[in-house]
Amino acid sequence: MRRTLGSILCGIMLSLVVSLPAKAIDCARAGSRTEKLICATPTLQAIDSAMAKAYGELKSSLPAAQQPWLQSSQITWIQRRAAFCDDDGTQNEDDGAVVLCLERQTEDRLAMLSGARADAPAAAPRLMPVFFYREGGKGRDEVNL
């Protein structure tokens, strides 16, 4: 009984997480330097919105089992993008250089999420990323792709 109730609650929570829509940054709530730069730069804001749209489209096209891993991947990528482009989080770096870095990183993520290939002809089929996680155990490594 206890295990069944736990499974039901886990299923409900998973369905709530999986059904969350993709959103671009809410500029009214921008807190970090990265978020503020995205909101202050129309080009970067447009790229970020396109990436959020591609994320939502990919998420809705993936099997339910892969959707939480995509979400985890996106959260990790957002954190790494901020750390990579603005490593110390202070105003010591040139805003222009940080914006260019954010643009490059976001364009790369947009291409990955949309299945685009820079070297492919326009009529080439779209690549479909796959997300999964395998927990490590004795003699195994933990894998998160």
C-alpha positions in Angstrom: 0.0 0.0 0.0 2.8 2.4 1.0 4.7 1.7 -2.2 1.6 2.1 -4.4 0.8 5.5 -2.8 4.4 6.6 -3.3 4.3 5.5 -7.0 1.0 7.5 -7.5 2.5 10.6 -5.9 5.7 10.3 -7.9 3.6 9.9 -11.1 1.6 13.0 -10.3 4.7 15.1 -9.6 6.4 13.8 -12.8 3.3 14.8 -14.9 3.3 18.3 -13.4 7.0 18.7 -14.1 6.7 17.3 -17.7 3.7 19.6 -18.4 5.5 22.8 -17.5 5.7 25.1 -20.5 8.9 26.5 -21.8 9.3 30.1 -21.1 11.8 32.7 -22.0 13.2 34.9 -19.3 10.6 37.0 -17.4 12.3 40.4 -17.6 10.2 41.8 -14.8 11.8 39.3 -12.5 15.4 39.3 -14.0 17.8 38.9 -11.1 21.1 37.7 -12.3 23.5 39.7 -14.5 22.9 37.2 -17.3 19.2 37.6 -17.1 19.5 41.4 -17.0 21.8 41.4 -20.1 19.4 39.2 -22.0 16.5 41.5 -21.2 18.5 44.7 -22.1 19.7 43.3 -25.5 16.9 42.9 -28.1 18.9 40.5 -30.3 19.9 38.3 -27.3 16.3 38.4 -26.1 15.0 37.2 -29.5 17.6 34.4 -29.6 16.6 33.3 -26.0 12.9 33.4 -26.9 13.6 31.3 -30.1 15.5 28.8 -27.9 12.7 28.6 -25.4 10.3 27.9 -28.3 12.6 25.2 -29.7 12.8 23.7 -26.2 9.0 23.6 -25.9 8.6 22.0 -29.3 11.3 19.4 -28.6 9.9 18.6 -25.2 6.4 18.0 -26.6 7.8 15.7 -29.3 9.8 13.5 -26.9 8.5 10.4 -25.2 7.4 11.1 -21.7 10.3 9.2 -20.2 12.8 11.5 -21.9 11.2 14.8 -21.0 12.5 15.1 -17.4 16.0 14.5 -18.7 15.6 17.3 -21.3 14.4 19.6 -18.5 17.4 18.7 -16.4 19.7 19.2 -19.3 18.3 22.6 -20.0 18.6 23.7 -16.4 22.2 22.5 -16.3 23.0 24.2 -19.6 21.5 27.6 -18.3 23.7 27.4 -15.3 26.8 26.5 -17.3 26.1 29.3 -19.9 26.0 31.9 -17.1 29.2 30.6 -15.5 31.0 30.3 -18.8 30.1 33.7 -20.1 30.3 35.6 -16.8 32.6 33.6 -14.7 32.7 35.8 -11.6 29.3 37.4 -11.9 30.6 40.9 -11.2 30.6 44.0 -13.4 34.4 43.7 -14.0 33.9 42.2 -17.4 32.8 44.1 -20.5 29.1 43.8 -21.0 29.6 43.6 -24.8 31.9 40.6 -24.5 29.5 38.8 -22.1 26.6 39.5 -24.5 28.5 38.1 -27.5 29.3 35.0 -25.5 25.7 34.6 -24.4 24.6 35.0 -28.0 27.0 32.3 -29.3 26.1 29.9 -26.5 22.4 30.4 -26.9 22.6 30.1 -30.7 24.5 26.8 -30.3 21.8 25.5 -27.8 19.0 26.6 -30.2 20.6 24.7 -33.0 20.9 21.6 -30.8 17.3 21.8 -29.6 15.9 22.4 -33.0 18.0 19.6 -34.6 19.7 22.1 -37.0 23.1 21.3 -38.5 25.2 24.2 -39.8 26.8 22.0 -42.5 23.5 20.5 -43.8 21.5 21.6 -46.8 18.3 23.4 -46.0 16.2 20.4 -47.1 18.1 18.0 -44.8 16.0 16.2 -42.2 16.1 17.5 -38.7 18.2 15.7 -36.1 16.3 14.5 -33.0 18.2 14.6 -29.8 17.7 11.8 -27.3 17.9 12.3 -23.5 18.3 9.6 -21.0 19.9 8.8 -17.7 21.4 5.5 -16.4 22.2 5.3 -12.8 25.6 3.9 -11.9 26.0 0.8 -9.8 28.6 -1.8 -9.0 31.0 -1.8 -12.0 28.9 0.9 -13.8 29.2 4.6 -14.4 26.5 7.1 -14.1 25.5 8.4 -17.6 23.4 11.5 -18.3 23.2 12.3 -22.1 
